[in-house]
């Protein structure tokens, strides 16, 4: 049996989470250093594990606390 993994960080999903993201990643906010847009992993779920801005496709991303 294969254990489900988080699409963002590859952690096990057996301890909760939402769909394809673990509890740690589901609430993380990200910001693009190119255009300034803020987004969450859910916004780019189809593109993971590649993390890029959904607006300008820039890959210079900061994790906001």
N, C-alpha and C positions, 0 to 999 in steps of 0.2 A: 504494500500500500504506500502510495506517494503522499508525503505531507505537503499541504498547500503552503506556498511561500508568498510573502509580501512582494508585490511587483516593484516597489521602490527600493527597499533595503534588503530583501531576500530573507527576512526573519520568518520563523514559523508562524503560521496563522492559527494554530491550535489554541492559543490563549486569548482569542477574541479578535477584534478588528472589524472592518466593514468591507465585505466583498473581497477585493483583491489587495487591500491595504491593511497593515497591522495597526494596532492602537497608537503606536508611536508616530506613524506616518500620516494617518488619516487626518490629523489636526494640524499638521505642519503647514505654515505659510511660507511661500517662496517669493522672491522678488528678482526681476530681471535687471541686471546692471546696465543693459543696453538701452532699453526703452522705459524702464521704471515700473512696468506693470507688476502687480501683485497677483498671485494665483496659488492654488493648492494642487497637490498631487492628483486629486480627482479630476481636475481640469485637463490633465495630460495623460490620463490613465492608459489610453490606447497607444501612446508612444513610449511608455516605460519599457525597458529600463533607461532609455535615452531621455535625459532631462533637458528640455529646452523651452524657451518662452513660447506660449501659444499665440502671441501676437507677432513678434518679429523673428521668431525662431533662433534667437540668440542663445548661446550656451553658457554665458556668464551669469550664473544664478547664485543668489545668497539665500540662506535659510534664515527666516526671521524668527525671533524668539517671542 
